[in-house]
């Protein structure tokens, strides 16, 4: 099958550079066991939405905004005002006229497979995805497969060994493909060089063409990108994604040999188009202006909400302080908790509580990274049994291994049908218990969480001080301070980890809360904190908790510390938390389809058929870093990330730098994943939950084949009638001097890119709590009242 003609071989360095450019534009996708939100436009942060749209249109036919008619409906309803349009375009009402009518659907530049499909009547693009997926599911498997694929020599080598014996492409009509693969270079870089030469590609066309090929692989490419992300986080490297490019090129080259004559003219035109620079069309620029106007409309409503009178009365010393994650779901429970008694104060901080833990659960050998995926772990923790750490843990490991073995037997091809026939009735009681919420996760109440390393006093005190300062809690400690992580209680949900804590790497936040509470209860640590200016009263008790975001119940881990002398306080606390949960559920019920009562909402946690157990972070649109009294008592509708921050106590602005470079970036990933899943559900969404099949522990297929689907399922952003997530790009509001914010942006180019290129917007509060300034770009600001017209102000003006 190999072509006998000679062709020009491209330079290896040029090819490597083009491949590197392309693979960096692919967002990573975390496995289902620890799913975290990922910005699908991650590789485009240095470009504007319009420039990104121009690239994605030709490599994937992927939109970056909503259809034109959607914005037109927002204009007609008054949600987007003339002022918003004016601010976005500089021409009063001009975009409103141009917004009428949708543009034509986007069509990507063709691959050789696309052209071969057109002339042969066989959908070669789909066939390639099918054969690639069968191989990739085994090679990338995260423990679901019964037989693991060999990993020792790399992805390309593994595929080549597989494809040289797979006759399916030849059955479809790709003649001699197995021999073609067998005769191809064994080195992936040499293979890329050969295939690119056979296709007659020039250097200018390579980055876009390589990007196009990787886009055709969907979530498989994103899984490969995740492997590279993880390797680089550990100062290593992984070549799986580059090898996937070599695999995809092999199909292109083989098809080109077979169909070259029939597609020669069309392929020549395509190569010229790939080599041409991508430029936004007039229609795309209009659509991006409309999106900017929609974002401005959302910011206008946010500013109005923040301008409402604030709740200013705070007790000299709160009876209880409850620190929850900055997650938007915490905004609702925080308002609810504060409403039940004026002596309660709430705080917001990233749910990993500043501890970069790698945790080993009880009876397991698997270690979980319970920290933001942007960071490396710094501490090891493990769960041990309260009663008998050595003996019980060994027994637990044996039970888990037996369970895994039993599970493999149930799934095996030779036993699965017989298993259902013989053993199915035995699961009836388990199903009943789950449905009635009679079963509980094993171990939480009978475990102790401990740090594996031996930490000296200086280290422990430094950790404690840095976390307390980052939380802006250095005085006025309450009698009881609850550190509440969060997690979701759901059943039969492949995307369960996506409902847990993103700051905890897709796991629940209980472990981090329990470790920090234990640290802050240590008397020697408290004594050392005094030297740093933080005096924790002797009667202050730190208590870990877990907020169940599906039911809004808050579990307290009071078994971690002696609370015998605080029984009455904790009984009252539980009454307050239960009352807050009822208030919170009443608010959330209004948004959830078919939730007519509290029992309906509680049932969702155990309902195997429920596609929407909760809304997770749907609706997120703002991030606010300010003292709580700026937002207390204001209904932000569960759409705001709330981070406690007092710039007056942040003398070096180190906490401000931490907020902008970590929580804000994580929140931007969440916001843009929701945005991408709404505006481009085919490319960046998870598809229909009703059709999902889990594959490899990596993700889901929609049906029995196709590309791996990543991102959010449609049921997570749509209620069946309308979008529940409106595609706003995140608005960040910070109470801090502008020169301090500008200083952080000047220091961190990657964070600055997010604001300069419009992926996030940035507003600053003045000393009175008024939203007074808007960041433009290039480290300049304008007054909010003067969004239209005045010249930009320098950072320190």
N, C-alpha and C positions, 0 to 999 in steps of 0.2 A: 504493500500500500504506500510505502514511503515514496515521495516525489523524487524523480531522478534528476530534476533540474537543479542547477546551482543557484544560490541566492546569497545576498549580502548578510554577513553575520554582524550583529550589532555589538558594540563594546560592552563587556560585562559590567563595568562601572556605571555606564549609562542605564543599563537594564536594572541594576540593583537600586540605583537612585529612584528610578521611576516606580519600581515595585514598592520601595519604602514610602514614597509619597502616597501611593494608592492605599496601602494597608493602614496608614495612619488616619485615613479618612473614614475607616470602618469603626463604628463604636463597639466596645466590648459588651458581651452579654453574660451575666453571672448564671451559674446553674440554679435549678429550681430549689435546691436545699437551702440556699442562701441568696435569694434574689434581691438585688438592690436596683433602685431606679438609676438609669443611665441616660445622659444627654445624647440623643441620637445624632446631634449635630456637633459632637465633641471635637472632631477633627477640623471643624470649620470656625472655631472660635475667633480666629484672626481675620475673618471676613464678615461682611454684612449679610443680612438675611437675603438681600437681592442677589449678591454675588454667589452665595451658597445655593440659592434657588436656581440660578443659571447653570451651575455645575450639576446639581441633582436632577434637573430636568433632562439633561442629555445622557446621564449615566444610569438613570432609573425611571425616567418619566415621573419623578417624585415631586409633588407640590410642596411648597413651604408655607402656604397660606390657605385659608378657607376659600371656597368658590366665591366668585364675585357677587352672586345673588345673595349669599349669606350676609355679606357686609351691607348690601342694599337694604335688606330687611332691618338691620340694626339702625341704619340711617332713617328709614321710614318710620320706625317706632320711636325715634328720638333718643335712643340709647347712645348712638354716636351723634354728637351735636356739630353744628357748623364750626364752633370754636375748636372742637377736636380735629376736624378736617383741616381747618386753617393752621392749627399748630403742626399738623403732620405734613402738610404740603406747601404752606406759605401762600396758597391761593384760596380765598374764601369760597367755599362751595364748589371748587373746580372738580374735585374728585367725586363729589356726589353725582355730577352729570356723567362723568366717565365711568361710574360704577355700574351703569345699567348693562345687564346681559352678561352671561358667563362666557369665558374664553374657551377655546377648543381644548379638549383633553391633551395632556402632554404625552409626547411619544419619545422614548429614548432613542439614541443612535443605535443602529442595528449591530449585532454581533454576527459572526459567520454562521452561528447556529440559527439565528433569526432569518438570515438570507437563505440558508439551506432549507429551512422549514417552508419558506414561501415558494420555492421552486419544486419541492419534492412532495408536498402535501403531508409530510410527517412532522409533527411538532417536536423538533430536535431539542429545543430549549427545555421543554418539559421532560423529555427522556433523559437529558443530561442531569437535571436536578434529581430525577428519580434514582439513577444509578449512583450519583454522587452521595445522595442522602443515605442509601443503603450502606455504603461503605463508611461514611462519616459517623453515622449513629453508633457503629461498633467501635470505631477508632477513638472517638471523643467521649465515649461512655463514662458516666460518673458512678457506676456501680449497679445499674439496672440490668445490664446484659448478663446472661448466664456464662458466656464465653468471652473473655476479654481479648481484644485485638492486640497484636504485638506492637510495642511502643519503642523498642530499643533503637531502631535505625531511622526514625523520623516518619512523618506523615506521608511524604511523597514515596518513600521506599515501600511503606505498607500498602499504599494504594496501587503502586505498580505491580506488586506481587499479587494483589487481588485482581486487578483489571486484566492482567495477562491471562487469566483463566476464566474470566467472566465473558461468556458468549452472548449475553443479552443484547448489547449494542449491535452485534452482527445479526441477531434475529430481527432487530428493528430495521436493519438495512445498512448499517455502517460497516462496509466490507473490510475484512481483515484487521479489525481494530485491535484484537488481542495480540496479533503479530506486531502491529504498529507500536503498541505499548512495550512489548518485549524487546523490540529493536531500538527503542528510544534510550537516551542517556540515563544512567542510573543516578547521576548527580542532578539535583533539582535546578541548580543555577545553570548548568549546561543545557538542561532540558528547556528552560525558559529561553535561553539564547537560541536554541535550535528552532523552537516553535515560533518565536517572534520573527526570526529570519524567514521561515517558510511562509509566514503570513504577509511578508513584505512591509512590515511596519517600520516607520521612521521614528527617530527619537522624540520628536515633538508630539507624536500621537500616543506614546506609551502611557503616560500617567492617567489620562482620561480613559483609555481603552482598558488598562488594568483595573481601574476603579469600576468600570462598567462590568467587567467579568466578575469581580468580587460581589457586586450588588446583586447579580443574578443568583448568588448562593444564599442570599438572605441571612437568616440566623446562624447557618453553619459557619459563614465567614465571621460573624460576631462572636461565636464560641471560640474560634481560632484566635481572634483578637483578645479575648479574655485570657487565654493561655499566655499570650505575650505580655499582657498587663501584669499578670501575677508573677511571671518570671522576672520582669524588670523591677517590680517592687522588691524582689529579693536579690537585686543586683545581678540577675542572670539574663538569659535570652531564650526565646522559643521560636522555632521556625515553622510551626504548623500552618500559619496563615500564608506565609510565602509559598509553602508547599501546596496549599490549596490552589493558589494562583497557577502553579505549574500544572496541576491536575486539570484545571479548567482550560488552560491553554492547549493541553494535549487534545481535548475534544475539538477545540477550534481548528487546530492544525489538521487533524484527521478529516474533519468535514470539508476543510478547504481543499484538500487533495481530491476528495471525491466529487465535489460540486464546483470546482474552480471555474470551469468554463461557463457554467450557467450563471454564476454570480459575479463574474469578473468586474463588470462595469459598476454594479451596485457597491461592491466591496471597495473599489477604488475611490468612489465618492465618499464612502463611510470613513475611510482612512484620512481623507482630507478634512472631513468634519471633526474627527477626533483631534487632529493636529491644530485646528483653529482655536484661538482663545475663547473661553466662555464669557459671554457678555449678557447682562440682563436685558430682556426685551422691554418695550414700552409697556406692554400689558403687565409684566412682572413688577415693574417699578410702581405702577398704579396699585397693584394688589398689596405690595409691601407698604405703600403709603396708607392704604385702608387698614392694614393690620396695626400700623402705628397709631392711627386715629382710634381704633378700638382699644388699644392699650391705654391711650390717653383718657378715654372714657372711664376705664376701670380705675385709673389713678385719680381721676376727678372725684369719683364716689368714695374712694379710700380717704382722700384728703378731707372730704366733707365729714366722714365718720370720725376721723381723728380730731376734727375741729369742734366736735360736740363737747359740752362741759364734762370734765373728768371727775372721777371719784377721788376726792382729795383727802378724806379723813382716814388716817391709818392709826392703829393703836401704838402706844409707846413701845410696847412689847407684845407681839402677837402670841396668842395661845398656841397656834399651830402654823407652821409654814409647810407648804407642799410644793416641792420642786418637781416639775414634770418636763418631759421632752418638749422641744420647740415645735414638734409635729403639729400640723394644723388641727388635728383632732383634739389636741390638748387645749386649744383655745376655748372650745365649748365646755369641757369639763372644768377648766379653770374658772370660767365665769360662774358655772353652777356651784362649785365648791365655795367660792367667795360669797355667793348670794345666801348661803344657809346660815352664816354667822359672821358678823363684822370683825371678829377676833381672828379670822383665818386670812392668811396672806399666801399668794401663790407666786412661784418663780418659774422661769423658763430657761432651760439649758439643754444642749445636745444630749440625747439619751444615753450615750456611752459614759457620761459624767466625767469626761476627761481621762478615762483609764483605757489604755490600749491593750486590751486583754486578748490572749489566745487561751481559750477555755476548753477543758476536757470534761464532758458530762460524766455522771456516775455510771460506772460499768462500761464505758466506751473507750476505744483507743483513738477515736477521731477527735481532732482538735478543731475548734471553731474560732474563727477570727471575729470577735465581737467588738468591732471598731469600724470607723469609717474606712471605706476602701481606698481612700486617698493616703492613708497612713500605714506605717509598719507597726507590728505589735511590739510592745515593750515589756509586757508582763505575762507570766503564765499563771493560770488559775485552774483549779480542779474542784469537782464536787466529790465529797466523801460522805459516807453514811454516818449518821449521828450515833447509831447503836454499836456498830462493829465495822469500822472502816476497812479493815483487811478482809475479813471473812465475807461480809455482805457484798462488797464490791466484786470479789471473785465470783460469788454466786450470781451477781447481776450480769457479769460478763458472759457467764455460761448460758444464762437465760437468753441474753440478747443474741448470742451465736446460734442457739437452738431456734430462736424465732426467725433469724435470717435464713437458716437452712430450711426451715419449714416453708418460708416464703418462696425460696427458690424451687422447692419441690412443687408447690402450688402452681408456679408459673411455667414449669417445664412442659415442653410440647407433649411428652409421653404421658403426663399425669394430670394435666390441668382439667380436662373434661371429667375424668373419673373423680377427681378431687371434689368438684362441684356437686356431682351426683351423691357422693358418699358423705361429705363433710359439711355441705352447705347448711343443713339445719342446725349444726352446732353453733353457728354464728348468730342465731336468732336472738339469744339473750344479750349478746354484745350490741347488736343493732338497737335493741330496745333500750338498753342502758344509755347508749350514746344519744338516742333520740330524746330521752327524758332528762338528759343532763345529769345522770346518776354516776357517771364515771369521771375520774379526775386523772390529770397527768401524774404519773407515779414519781415519787421522789422529792418533790419540791419541799414538802414539810419535813421530810426525814433526812435532809441533806445539810451539810455545812459547806460553804464556799470558802476556799482558802487559797492564798497566794503561795505558789510553789517555791519562789525564791526567798532567800533570807534577806530582808531589807533592814538596813540599820535605821536608827532614829532620824538622822539627818535626811535620809532619802524619803522616809515616810512623812516627815513634817513638811518637806519641800513639796511633795505631791499634794498633801492636804491643803497647804497654803495656795498653791497655784490653782487648784480646782475652786476653792472658795472665792478667790479673787476673780476668777473667770466667771463665776456665777453671780458676781456683785453682791455677795453676802459676807460681810466682814464685821457686822455688828447687828444689834437688835435681833439676836438669835431667839427663836421661840422656845417654849418649853418642850415642844416636840417638833422635829424637823423631819418630814417624810420625803425620802428620795424615791420617786416613783418612776421606774422604767415603764415601758408599755409593750404589749403584744396582743395579737388577735386570736380569739378562740373560734376556729372554723372546722368544718368537717368535709372530707372528700374534695379538697381544693388544691389542685396542683400548684397554684400560685399563692399558697398560704404564707410563705416567707416574705412575699412582697407586701403583706399587710402588717408585718412586724416592724421593727425599728431599723430604718436605713442607717442611722448613726451607729447601730450595733451590727452592721454587716448583714442585715436580713434576719437576725435572730431577735429573740425577746430581750428586753432591757433589764431583766431581774438580776442577772449576775453582776453587772456593773454597779447597780444600785446597792446590792448587798455587800460587795467588796468595799465601796466607798463608805457606806454607813459604819461598817466595822472599823475602818481606818479612823474615821472621825470620832468614834466613841473611845478610842484609846487614850488613856489619861496622860501618858508620856508625850503623845503627839500634841494634845491640847496644851500641855505645859510649854512645849517648844513653840507653839503658835503665838504665844503671848509675846515672845521676843520679836516676832514679825508684825506686831501691832494688831493681832486678832485674838480677842479674849472670848472664848466660848464659855458661857456660864456653866457652872458645875451641874445645874439641874436640866441642862439641855440634852435631850435624847435624840439621836439620829436613828431613824427607823426606815428600812427599805420597804418598798412596795412595788406592786405591778398593776398598772392600769390596763384592764381588758377592753380594748377599743371596740369590740363587737357588742359587749353588754354594758360597758361603762362601770363595771364593778372594780373596786380597788382592793386588792389583796395585800395585807400587811404581813411581813415576815417577822412577827414578834418573837418567834422562837430563836432568832439569831442572837438575842440579847436578853438579859434578865430584866423583865418588866413587871415583876411581882408587886413593886411599890407604885406602879403607875396604872393599875387596872382601871380605876374610874376614869382617868384621862383617856385611855385607849378605848374604853367602852363608848365614851362620848364621841371620840373621833370616828368610830365606826358608824355611829348614828348619823353624824354629819356627812360622811362619805356615801352612805346609803341614800340619804336624802338628795345629795348632789347627783348621784347616779340616776335617780328617778327623773330629776329635772332635765338632765342631759339626754336621757332616752326620749323624753317627750319632745325635745327639740329635733333630735335626729329622725324620729319617726316620720316627721312631715316630709322629709326628703326621700325616704326609702320606699320604693314601690311595694304595695301590698302589706305595709306595716300599719295595721289598724289599732294595735294595742301594744302594751309593753310585752305581753307574752309572745306576740308575733315577732318582736324584735329579738327577744331572748332565744326564741326557737331557732333563729337563723344560725346561731353558733353551733348547733348540732344537726342542722338539716342537710342531708347529703345531696339534696336536689337544688339547694339555694345558690344561684349564680351571683347574687349580690348580698353577701352576709353583712357588709357595711360598704361605705363609699371610699374608705381609705383616705387618700389625699386629694381626691377629685374636688375641683373648685379652688385649689390653691392659687393665690394670685399676689400675695405680698409677704415680705419678711420685714419685721420691725424689731430693731434693737434699741431699746429705751427702757427707762425705769417703768415699773408696772403701773404707777399712778398715771402715766400718759394714756394707757389703754384700759385701765380698770373700769368696769361698768359699761363699756362700749361693746356693742354687739358687732363683732367682725365676721359673723356667720360661718365660723369654722373654716375660714379661707386664708388665715394669716399664720405664718411662723412667728412665734413670739419669743424673743431672746432677751432676758433680763440684762440690762447694761446701764451703768452709771459712769459716764465719762469723767465726772469730777473725781472719782476714786481711781481712775486709770491714768496715773501721772505720766507714765512713759508711753501710753497708748498701745501697750503690748496686747491687752485684751481686745482692743479694737482691731488690731492686725490679725489676731487669732480668729475673730468673728468673720472678717472679710475673706480670709483665705481658707477657712474650713467650713463652718456652718453655712455661710452664704453660697459657697461653691456646691456643697451637697444639696442645698435647697434648689439651686439652679438646675442641677441634674434632674431632680424630681419634677420641677416645673416644666422643663423642656421635654422630659419623657411624656408627660401628659399632653403637652402641646403637640409633639410629633405624632403621638398615637391618635390625636383628633384630626389634625390637618392632613396627615399621610398615613392612614390606617393600614394600607396595603404594604407599605415599605417598613413602617415602624410600629405597627400595632400587633396585638397578639391574636387577632381573629375572633371567631365565635366560640365561646366556651362550650356550647352544646356539641361541637364537633371535635373537641380536643382529644388527642391521644398523647400521653406522655412518652417521650422517647429518650432513652439514655440518661435520664435524670437531668438532662440539659435544658429541655424546654418542651414545647408541644408541637405536634403536627395538626393541621386543620383537616381532619379526615384521616385517610390512611397513607398519605404521601405528600410530596411537595417540599417546600423549604421549611426549615425550622422557624417557627413563629416566636418572635420576642416582643418586648413592649407590653402594653396593657391590652387585655381582651376588650372587645367592644362593650361588653356588659359592665365594664369598670368605668366607662366614661359616658354611657348612654343609658337612659332609664326605660327604653323601649318606645318612647315617643319623641324625646328630645335629648339633646346633650345635657348631661349633668355637669360636665366640665367645660367651661367656656375657655377658649384658647388664648388666655392672657399670658404674655411674657412677664416674668416675675418683677414686681416693683419692690425695691429695697429702700426702707426708710430708717435712717439712723439719727439719733440725737447725739451729736458730737460736733466739735468745731470743723468747719470745712477744710481748714489747712491740715488737720490731723488725718481726715479721710483721704485727702489728696496725697499726703505723704505716703500712706499705705499703698495707694494705687501706683504711685511713681516707683515704688520699690518692687511691686509684683506685676510684671507685664501681663502674665496670663490672666490675672483677675481683672486688670484694667481692660484687656481686650473684650471681656464679656460686657462691660459697660460702654466702651467706645464704639463697639460694633452693634449695639442695640439688643443683645441677647437678654440683658437685664437693664432696668432703669434704676436710677439712684436719686433719692430725695433726702434732704437734710433738714432736721428740725433745729429751730433756734433755741435759745436758753429758756424761752417761755413755753416750749413744747409745740410751737406752730410750725407746720411744714412750710419752710420759707425758701428753700433753694433746690434747684434742679441741676444735676450734673449734665453737662452737654457732652463733650468729649475733649480729648487733648488737655485734660486736667483743668478745665474751665467750668464755670457755673453761671446760671442765670437765676434771677428772682422768679419764684413761682408765679407771682402776679403778672410778671412780664414774660410769660412763655412765648408770646408773639411780639417781636419788635426790638427789644433793647439789645445792646451789644453785650457779648459775654463778659463776665467779670472774672478777674484772676482769682486763683484759689484762696488767697488770704484777704480778699477785699471785704 
